[in-house]
């Protein structure tokens, strides 16, 4: 099974580029999308050409903001949205689809803000999300994918010293949040297979960041430890464009 995760930075914008060609080349069994920036009906309209997939969308109450979607060739047993915590459930950040052997959770973690004004909220969000994951994991192993909006280690961003505790995505609070996911038994699958590789998944549109590879690795596949023997590869697909993020790929034998 091939699972692709991609922050598309606006579904209506990316489908005007080479999005469908990319999906065709990658041929995922399941495609998880973050930052659709559209209401559910607009997501459905934009993705109409992908007729081989079942589509599930979770849009934010605020128009043009956040949002997630899952396109799945296999028909899920069930699909649920959000964490069932009112303060977190208005931004369309979580979709969980259940399959025979696992839950797949597609997530778009909140950004802490340019002035770090949302950092206290982010700390609470991470803690509540971890509790949500551990409750799910009591039932089945998890594959969690998406934009976690944090570079976990110095190797995961180009300029670690100048960004540490100054820039959203690389504060100690956010790093601690990712530490908590890992220490709770979820495996960073890319690092499992590529312990020393410098590779990024996000580049600012400013300052020719992608051309210079001044990037951040903030998109992840986190896997329940019990599922790791079945994971065959975890890759960052930097050759595909259309967003300020590139897609990431997990291959798992079930």
ABEGO torsion letter per residue (X at the ends): XBBBBBBAGEAAAAAABAAAAAAAAAGBABBBBBGAGBBAAAAAAAAAABAABBBBBBBBABBGBEEBBBBBABBBABBBBEAGBAAAAAAGABBBBBBAABBBBBBBBBBAEAAGAAAAAAAAAAAAAAAAAAAAAAABBBBBBEBAGBBABAAABABAAAABGABBGABAAAAAAAAAAAAAGBBBAAAAABAABBBBABBBABGGAAAAGBBBBABBBBBBAAAAAABABBBBBAABBGBABBBBBBBBBX
